[in-house]
Every structure is written in structure tokens, then in C-alpha cells.
Amino acid sequence: MKLLFRIDLTMVLGGDYLSSFFNIFYIMAFLAVTAILILEGIKIKIPLVSWLIVLAFSRLFFIIGTKVNSYGPSEWILFFQNLALPEAEGKVLLGGVLLGLISFIIGIKLFKIPFSSIDSFAFAFPVGLALQRFGCLLLGCCYGTPTALPGKKYGFDSPPHAHYFNLQIIEGLNSPTPSLHPFQFYEIINGIVVILVLVYLKRKIKKPGNLFLISLSTWALIRLFTEFFRDPSAHAMGGTLVYGLKTMQWVLLFISIFTTLIIIYRERKPEHLNLLTKSYYSSFFTAVIFLGMTVVMTWSLRFWMSFAEMLAMNLMLFPSMALASVHYFKVNTVPQFRWGVIASMVLPIFLMSQTWNILPEDSTQVKSYDFIKGGYSSGDYFSTSVYKGSSGGNSGCANNYQYSAFESTYSTGGLGIGRAKISDNGILTYGINLSYGQLTEKKLDADPISSKSKTLFSVNPYVKKDWKWVGLGAGLHLGSIGWNAFTEKEVERPDPSTLIVNTPVFIQSYMRIGPERILFIDGGVSNSLPSPFPGMRFEGAIGSGFGLPAGNKFRIGTSDLGTFIQAQAIIERKYLFNLTYQFSDVTNGGYPGYNNPRNSQILLNFEYRFNFRK
């Protein structure tokens, strides 16, 4: 296992551990793409249930496309002989893009999502590509041709080392490969260049959909030239030379020319007044068919797909199923009886759980472990102020009240570190979190619209104790903390300039009643990571772990902003992922002219556990 830097600046990489780094960057790429697509969907006001179902469907076919397009004749013969998908030796990005794009278009047509939503992939594509290529750089796949310049050298247990060893170009297993062009790094630069081109042209493009075509065309054009520095043997498909160019280069040339011609034609085409088709929540039948097909196919292919690919699918499937369940439950139940319906559904699980066997313990039980965690959240919401006359009075008629309208957006990132100690008396967890972000508030009724921003920063030490039936926690937030009302706030003077509330200190508390594995209710103040400000300052929820190992759970509840749903999963006792989505159903009232404001928030965080002590 080696990772060395020579004096001649040539990098030597090798060792089976590098496959883990490949998976980490693969997952990071899908995490980044997921976050971008969800935020874009919220931004253009696509119903999140429909959007997530379509994204999960297209992601599945993207993964399938990257694998089956690497098949050669022998693999296809095996498939038709055994009617089972053989293992893929590599991945072909273009195959995934093609199959994913086709399935995405089918999905948005059936869910009546505007075609312009394809532009959501414009930035997601190069960002995901650049991140994933870091994993390729470390692992050694997609390696470059030999060069006399300083490049990369790979050691034992890497694809290029196996290739050059078989060619008898290197002397033995301990000898590194020749210096190779860092093709994977060229692809990272390609992704960055595509992003810069998109930023420059974003406001110049007239027709929806062209931004994604520019992203694809620019990437294909640059990749056409960088392919000269990629070793033909490093291709899962497309490395064969035809008239002096690789098959992949001919495909890239066609894509670049074809998409460029489409862009030019569409941009020059005269504008027509088109009635925009409003995207809508699909029928229950359509959602069940689409989501059910995606779940069944993912489950059927679980042994064919890698751990990283399954994790990438679950990043979409879990929130899709959770959100769809909540939405269609609300649609098909009477509000006054919803809690009764929930109780009737959960009570049998609770009663059945009394007969479940206790999960077997390890022969050497873990006594403590350390963890690091991080996360990102963003959201936007609408607020109004109302002045009713003298402070605290209710005099005057309603039509004499003076209103002001505010729209706020924010984004926050956070990191944390801590330790958990496990005993027969429960689990004691303590640590410290750091968060940093920005809150921007616009006063919509000002002429011109005014804007104020506040930097959000918090240092958060905390401690938490979990017993089987009860959980308690406490902590403090110290720093530059701010929030404002999510709905209507009565003010003491007319026409306020801001609704932002500032404080340097804010308490943290937590309480749970009921076993997490079965059924519990919990609530608290400022508990969420990466930061509860300005979002989830106060929350209460009901949830269940459905009998799964500790760490897996689903919650639904209410917070400052409105309703929220949360899904949390733990993998191999080391990796914990949490996705929370908040929304409020504001359809009436509020400031005149702003009767349908956007009120939503999304939080994504992860945790890695290590230093297990037994």
C-alpha cells in the first residue's frame, strides 16, 4: 500500500485500498448531483414528489446504462444464454447519459413536468463528472498514455500496472508503471471549464433546454481532444481506432456537432407564445407504477450493482417513497381523522413488535466509538408583518392593518465531531458542531425592493443520553445567530425594515419517549445539523425504526416552517445518512398579491463512525 511523491513530481499510486477512495468519490458525486437537482426542482417549483420519482427512475437507468454499454459480444452471449446480467468490467459514461436522458424525458412527459427542467442537469452533469474523476485518478482506471513529462506512476494492484505487467514492459510486481498522462485530471479540468462556460452563457441563452445541450456539447468537444491522451486499453468501450480516431472520439465529434446545430437552430428560431404546462402531482396510479417499478428493478439488480451504486439509488428512493407516502396519505384522508388512521396503522406494528426476537449481540460488544459528521441545508420562505396600531393593542378594523412582505433565502453548512459511549445503561453522546451560512431577506413591498444579509455562525457543544424508553439532551449555540418569522408577525411600528432577530446565545434541548426501534415521539429546541437557524428551531415528531438496527428510522412532524419528513439510514454501522425535507402549505391569506409563497427547506447530513473500542 503506497502513496508516494517523487522528487521529479511524478506521482506513484497503488494498493487495493484505493478502490475505497473510488467509491467515496463516486458517492460524493451522486450526493452533489442529488442536492443540485433537488434544489433546482424546488427553485422552478416542480412538485417535489413528482420530481423525486422521475429522478429516481432516470438514475436507475443511468446506472444500468453505464454498465451494460461496457458489455462486449461475449457478455451479451452470456446474457442471452443465462438470462442474467453478467458482471460489468467497467463503466461507460455516455451509455449512462443516453439511457438516463431517455428515461428522464419519458418521466417528465408522463408527469407533465416542463421540458425546461432538463436544464437542471446542466450544472449537475459537470459537477458530478469532476468529483467522480477524482476517484478514477486515485484508482487508476481511465489511465492515460505514457509521457516523458512528469505524470502519474501506478504501483501494484492498479489497472495500469496490470496492463503494463502483462505487456512485460515493467520488470516485476514492485516496479511502477511508466509515467502516464493524468487523463482523469484533464477530465476534472473539463468539468470546471464546462461550469465556467455555463456561468458565462446562462443569461444569454433564450430557449429552455439549451443550457443542458451547451453543457453536453462543451464537455464532448473538450473530451474529443483529451481522448488523445487516454490509453486505448483503458476503455470499457470505444477504444478501437477507426480512420485515425478512436470510436469514442467519432461519437464525441457527432455529439458536439449535432448538439451545437440544435442549439443554433433553437436560438435563432422566432419566439412563439407558448402556454406553459403546469407540472402537477401525478395520479396515485401513475406514482405507484413508476415508483414501484423503480423499487422492484433496484431490488432485483441489488447483487449486480455495487455498494456505491445501491447507495446512490437509495439516496433517491428513500425520500421518494417517504414523500410520496405523506402526500398521497394527505390527499386520500380526511384531515380530522388522520391521526386516527396513523394510529390504526402503527398499533399493529407495536403489538407485533412484542414478539420480535432481540437482535443478537456481537461476541465483543462495542463500548465506544468516535464520529465526524457534516451537512448542508438551504431553504426559502415568505414572511409578513402586521401593524395593528398601538403596541399590544387590537384596536382598529382589519382593513386598516398595515402589512409588509418579506422573502428570505438561506444556506448553511456544518461540521461536527464527537464520541459515543455505550453501556448497559444506555448510550451517552457528546461533541461539538460548527456551522456557517448566510441569511438574505428581501423587503418585497419596498420601492425599490431592499435586501439585507446576515452571516450565520454557531459553535454548538452538546451532550445527549439515550435509554431504551427515554432520551434527553442539552447544549448551547454560541455565535452570530439569526432568524425571522416564517408566517405573520405582529410588530410595534408600521413598515419595519427587517424581521430578522439576532442573538449571540441560543439553548438546545431534546426529549424522546418510546423505543426508537418500535414507536416513539420526540421533540426539542435547535437540534438539527448543520444548523437549526433559521429553520428547525422548534420541532416535534412521531417516528419508528420498524424493528431495524439502531440508527435507522423515519420521522414525520412539525417545526417552525411547517410539516417535515425525515429518513435516516445507517450502513455497516459506520456510515449514517439523514435527509430532511420541510414544507408549509400556505394557500390563503398573507400579504395581498403573495398568496402562494414558497416555504420549504432541505437538510442533508452524514456521519462517519470510527475508532470502535470493545
Secondary structure, DSSP 8 states (H G I E B T S, - for coil): -EEEE-TTS-EEEE-TTHHHHHHHHHHHHHHHHHHHHHHHHHHTT--HHHHHHHHHHHHHHHHHHHHHTT--HHHHHHHHHHSS----SS--HHHHHHHHHHHHHHHHHHTT--GGGGGGHHHHHHHHHHHHHHHHHHH-TT-B-B-SSS-EEE-SSSHHHHHHHHTT-SSSTTS----B--HHHHHHHHHHHHHHHHHHHTTT--STTHHHHHHHHHHHHHHHHHGGGB-GGG-SS--SEETTEEHHHHHHHHHHHHHHHHHHHHHHS--------------HHHHHHHHHHHHHHHHHTTTTS-HHHHHHHHHHHHHHHHHHHHHHHHHTS-GGGHHHHHHHHHHHHHHHHTTS------SS---EEEEEEEEEEEEEEEEEEEE-SSTT---S-GGG-EEEEEEEEEEEEEEEEEEEEEETTEEEEEEEEEEEEEEEEEETTSSS-EEEEEEEEEEEEEEEEE-SSEEEEEEEEEEEEEE--SSEEE-SSSS-S---EEEEEEEEEEEEES-TTT-EEEEEES--SS--SSS-SEEEEEEE-TT--TT-EEEEEEESSSEEEEEEEEETTTEEEEEEEEE----S-SSTT-SS---EEEEEEEEEEEEEE-
